[in-house]
């Protein structure tokens, strides 16, 4: 666009503003005081309603952010505790192999207490079992092994449990699937 066209456009905008201002002045002069006050009242009500709506949106947004922050904070603690849960599972399996019932009882007691405490804070186990159909949305395939036709596309072994916090899976179960 040339400089000449820009100048013409600028002049047209100034003329348009002057016309609108003149029209508003004429309309205001022809309206009664009561009508002018009603128009101003309507404008102020509109401003108020917009401000009120904006404030409501702000309150909702901050509430959502606060809830999300709370969930995120507990998620980090849960992720840090998962290796401890895994170690308890391995310890219990090893003690069961050797038949050490005295130690087994104590380890199970501590493991149960830890699991119950984390469950009370919202941690849940993602249930996947051997023989279930593999679903990549809720589990992670670590490897595939040759299997018979009845186990094709199914879970052959669960290597590591998965956990979810609320509706969000924070650690996917690691599984082996049949090929």
C-alpha positions in Angstrom: 0.0 0.0 0.0 1.4 3.4 -1.0 1.9 6.3 1.4 -0.8 8.2 -0.5 -3.4 5.4 0.1 -2.4 5.3 3.8 -3.0 9.0 4.1 -6.4 8.7 2.4 -7.4 5.8 4.7 -6.3 7.8 7.8 -8.4 10.8 6.6 -11.4 8.5 6.0 -11.1 7.1 9.6 -11.0 10.7 11.0 -14.0 11.7 9.0 -15.9 8.5 10.1 -15.1 9.3 13.8 -16.3 12.9 13.4 -19.5 11.7 11.8 -20.1 9.2 14.7 -19.4 11.8 17.3 -21.8 14.3 15.6 -24.5 11.6 15.4 -24.0 10.8 19.1 -24.2 14.5 20.0 -27.4 14.9 17.9 -29.0 11.8 19.5 -28.0 12.9 23.0 -29.5 16.4 22.3 -32.8 14.9 21.1 -33.1 12.5 24.0 -34.6 13.5 27.3 -32.5 13.5 30.5 -34.3 10.4 31.7 -33.5 8.5 28.4 -29.9 9.6 28.6 -29.6 8.3 32.1 -31.3 5.0 31.1 -28.7 4.6 28.4 -25.8 5.3 30.7 -27.4 2.9 33.3 -27.6 0.2 30.7 -23.9 0.8 29.7 -22.9 0.6 33.4 -24.9 -2.6 33.9 -23.2 -4.1 30.9 -19.8 -3.2 32.3 -20.7 -4.6 35.7 -22.0 -7.9 34.2 -18.8 -8.3 32.2 -16.6 -7.6 35.2 -18.7 -10.1 37.3 -18.4 -12.8 34.6 -14.6 -12.2 34.4 -14.3 -12.5 38.2 -16.3 -15.8 38.2 -14.1 -17.2 35.6 -11.1 -16.2 37.6 -12.4 -17.9 40.7 -13.1 -21.1 38.8 -9.7 -21.1 37.1 -7.8 -20.6 40.5 -9.9 -23.4 42.1 -9.0 -25.7 39.2 -5.3 -24.8 39.5 -5.3 -25.3 43.3 -6.9 -28.8 42.9 -4.4 -29.7 40.1 -1.5 -28.5 42.3 -2.7 -30.7 45.2 -2.9 -33.7 42.9 0.5 -33.1 41.4 2.1 -32.8 44.8 0.7 -36.1 46.0 1.6 -37.7 42.7 5.3 -37.0 43.3 5.2 -38.6 46.7 3.4 -41.6 45.3 5.9 -42.1 42.6 8.7 -41.9 45.1 7.0 -44.7 47.2 6.4 -47.1 44.4 9.9 -48.7 44.5 9.4 -49.4 48.2 6.1 -51.2 47.3 7.9 -53.2 44.7 10.7 -54.1 47.2 8.1 -55.3 49.6 6.5 -57.5 47.0 9.9 -59.1 46.1 10.7 -59.6 49.8 7.4 -61.3 50.4 7.9 -63.6 47.4 11.4 -64.5 48.5 10.4 -65.2 52.1 7.5 -67.4 50.9 10.0 -69.4 48.8 12.2 -70.1 51.8 9.3 -70.7 54.2 10.4 -68.1 56.8 7.0 -67.5 58.4 8.2 -65.4 61.3 9.9 -62.8 59.1 7.1 -63.2 56.5 4.5 -62.1 59.0 6.4 -58.9 59.9 7.1 -58.0 56.3 3.5 -58.5 55.3 2.3 -56.4 58.2 4.5 -53.5 57.2 3.7 -53.9 53.5 0.0 -54.0 54.2 0.2 -50.9 56.4 2.1 -49.0 53.7 -0.3 -50.1 51.0 -3.3 -49.2 53.0 -1.9 -45.7 53.9 -1.2 -45.0 50.2 -4.6 -46.3 49.2 -6.2 -44.0 51.7 -4.5 -41.1 49.9 -6.0 -42.2 46.5 -3.4 -44.7 45.1 -5.0 -47.6 43.3 -3.5 -50.6 41.6 -4.1 -50.9 37.8 -5.5 -54.4 37.5 -4.0 -56.5 34.7 -3.7 -60.2 34.9 -2.2 -63.0 33.0 -4.5 -64.0 30.1 -6.1 -60.6 29.8 -6.2 -58.9 26.4 -3.4 -56.4 26.0 -4.6 -52.8 26.0 -1.9 -50.2 25.3 -4.0 -47.5 26.9 -3.6 -49.1 30.4 -0.4 -51.1 30.2 3.1 -51.0 28.7 4.4 -54.0 26.7 8.1 -54.5 27.6 8.6 -57.5 25.3 6.8 -60.0 23.1 7.4 -63.7 23.3 6.2 -66.5 21.0 3.0 -68.0 22.3 0.3 -70.4 21.2 -2.8 -69.2 19.3 -4.8 -68.9 22.6 -2.3 -66.4 24.1 -1.7 -64.2 20.9 -2.3 -60.6 21.8 -2.8 -61.4 25.5 -0.8 -60.7 28.6 1.6 -63.6 29.3 3.3 -62.1 32.4 3.1 -59.0 34.6 6.6 -57.8 35.4 5.7 -54.7 37.4 2.4 -53.4 38.8 0.9 -50.2 37.6 -0.7 -47.6 39.8 -3.2 -44.8 39.3 -4.0 -41.7 41.3 -7.6 -40.8 40.9 -8.4 -41.3 37.2 -4.8 -40.7 36.0 -2.4 -43.6 35.6 0.9 -42.5 37.1 2.8 -45.7 36.4 1.7 -48.1 33.7 2.0 -51.9 34.4 4.9 -53.5 32.6 3.8 -56.7 30.8 5.0 -59.4 28.4 2.6 -60.2 25.6 2.2 -63.2 23.4 3.0 -63.0 19.7 
